[in-house]
Amino acid sequence: MSETGKGKRLIKWALMGAVGVMVLGFVGSYIYTNFIAEDPPERLDATPVVEASVDPDVTLPGTWAIAEGSQVGYRVTESLFGNQNEAVGRTDEITGSFTIDGNSLTEGNFEVDMASVTSDESRRDGQFRGRIMEVDTYPTATFELTRPLDLSGINDQQTVGESVATGNLTIHGTTKEVTFDIRGVRNGAAIQVTGSIPIVFADYNINNPSGGPAQTGDDGLLEFALNFEKEA
């Protein structure tokens, strides 16, 4: 066989091998996404995860601090060989509080330990802590309320209320003003606040999470479900 013929044969086998790898990758990712991987958890802002009720001995004015059961996390759509999946990571390492004075929520400050955010994939978590969020350099994300929330339509006996929050969100060392919907639910002596904030990665100088065959878009969601107890 001539050298030209051998070269063509090698190219043919190389192309066939590449196609085979792509097919196997697609089939493998399809099986994993649809039959092995667990369904992503429900969005934190989807529905209240507490039963609405009111403790008449606990009034709204005062300072409310983060309590047990609070969660903050991300949700990003991944595409693996054309098969879509939602990547979800969460943490309960959150501190902060808000203050209600009269008919206004006047102050609110929160901090999240970014190194504690985990998902169902250790490799994804390694990428998140490393090249994506660089938690050694930027260990926390914070939010500070910058405009009071009008609570005049909510009284001590109401169990559910909705409002719009505005404040400074700092992620990956970059601060942006954000405005987003929140929902508050009374739960006896506690309050739960849920919501989500759309995040465009480039706005916060965050590297696109895409890596290898797993590709993502340019944005995701920051979700939260925060439980509060009134300070004595």
N, C-alpha and C positions, 0 to 999 in steps of 0.2 A: 504494500500500500504506500502511495506517495505521502510525502510530508504534508501536503495540502489536505489530502484525505484524512490523515490522522488528526490534523488540527480541527477539521470540521467535526470529526467524531467526538473529540474532546469537548468542543463547544456544545454539541448536542447533549452529551451526557451531563455537562455542567448545568445547562438550562433545565433538563429534566429533573436534576437533583434539586435545583432551586424551586421549581414548581412543586415538587414533592414536599419540600420543607414547608412551603406556604400552605399547601393543602392540609398537611398534618397539623400545622399551627392553627389553622382555622378550625379544623375539626376538634382539636384538643381544647381550644378556647371555648368553642360552642358547648362542648360537653361539660366543661368546668362551670361556665356561666349559667347554663340552664339546668344542670342536674346535680352538680356537686356544691357549688358556692351557695351559702345561705342567702336568703333575701335580705336586702339592706334594711336596717331598722327604720321605723316610721319617723318622719320628720318631727323634730322637737316642737315645732310651732304648729303641728297639724291639729291637734286637739289637746285640751287640758288633760293632764294625767293625774289630776286630783278631783275629788268630789267637792263641788261648790257648796259652802256653808259658811255661817258667820258665828263667831264667838262674841256675844254682846258685851263681854267684859274687856275686849281689846279694841280700842278706837284707832282710827287711821293716823292721826297726827303723831309724829315722833320719828325716831330713826329705826330702820329695818335693816338687819344684817343678813348676808348670805347664810343659808342653813343647809343641812344635810340633804342630799338628793339632787342638788343643782348640777346641771350639765351644760357644757358648751362644746361645740364641735364644728366640723366642716362636712360638706357634701359636694362631691365633684363627680361629674359623669365621665367614665372611662370608656374607651373603645379598644378592644383587644381583637385584632384581625377582623374588624367589622362587627364584633359582638359587643353590645353595650352593657355596662354594669355601673352601679353607683358605688363609689368609694366613700366610706363614711368613717370619720375618726372623732373620738370624743374624750373629754376629761371631766373629772369632778374636782380638780384642783383649782378652785376659784375663790377669790376673796372680794369683799366690797360691801357697800351699803347704799341705801337711798334715804332721803329725809322728806317727810311730808309736813308742811307748815300751812295750816288753814286749808284752803282749797287748792293748793299747788304742791306738786312734787318738785322741790326746789334744788336738790342736790342728788348726785348719783355718781359713784366711782367704782370701777370694777377692774380686777386684774386676773389674768389667766396664765397658768404655768404651761408654756407651750411644749416643753420637753415631756410633759406627762400625757400628751394627746396620743391615743393608740387607736388602731383599727383592727380588722380581722387578718391583716397580713403584715408580718414582721418586716418583710423587705420594703413594703410601702412605708412603714413607720421609719425605717432607717433613712429612706430618701427624704421623708418629710422633715426629720430632725437635722439632716445634713444639708444637701445642696439646695433644697427648696426653702425651708424656713430658717436655716442657720441658727439653731437655738442656742448654740454656744455664744454667739454674738448678740442675739436678740431673744433672750430667755422668756420674755413675757409679752402678752398683748393686753392693751388696756382700753377702757372706754370711760369718758367723762362727759356727763350731761352738761350741755351748755345753754339750754333753754328750759325754763320751768314747764312742767306739764300741768295743764289746767284740769283739775279734778272736780270742778264745781258740779258736774253732772253725776258724780258718784257720792253716795252717802254711806254711813256706817252699816246700813242694813243690806246694801247691794252686794251681790256675790260675784258679778262679772262686769268688767269694764274694758273699753278699748280706747287707745290714744295713739299719738304719734310722737316719737322721741327724736330729738336732734342732739348730736354731740360729736366729740372728737374721738375717732377710732384710730388707735395706733397699732399697726401690725408690721413686723419686720423692720422696725425702726422708722416707719413712715406714718405720718398722721394725716388723716383726711376727715373732713366733716361729713357725717352721714345722717340721713333722716329715714326712719323706718317705722312700720306699724308694730305695736305691741298689744298684748292682751293680758289683763290681770284677772286672776281668779282668787277669791277668798276661800280659804280652806280652814275653817275653824279659827284658830289663833294665828294662822299663817297666811301668806300671800304667795301665789306663784305667778311669775311673769314669763311669757313665751313670745318668741318672735324670730325673725331671720333677717340677715343683711346680705344683699348681693355683693360679691367681691370680685373685682376685675384684677387679676394678678399683677398686671403691669402697673396699675395705679399705686401699688405698694412695693414696687421693685422686687416682686417675687418671681423667681424662675418658674417658667411653665413646668407643671409636674410631669409632663410627658417623659417617658423613658423606655427605650427599647420598643417592643411591640405594643406597649400600653400607651395610648395617646389620650390626651384630654383637650378640652376647649380652653378658652382664655379666661374663664371665670368659674366661680363656684358660689356656694352659700355658706355663711357663718350662721349657725343655728344655736338657739339657747332656750333652756327651760330652767329658770332660776327660782328657787324657793327662799323665802325670807321669813324670819322671825323677828318680832319687835324686841328691841333692846330694852332692858329694865331701866 
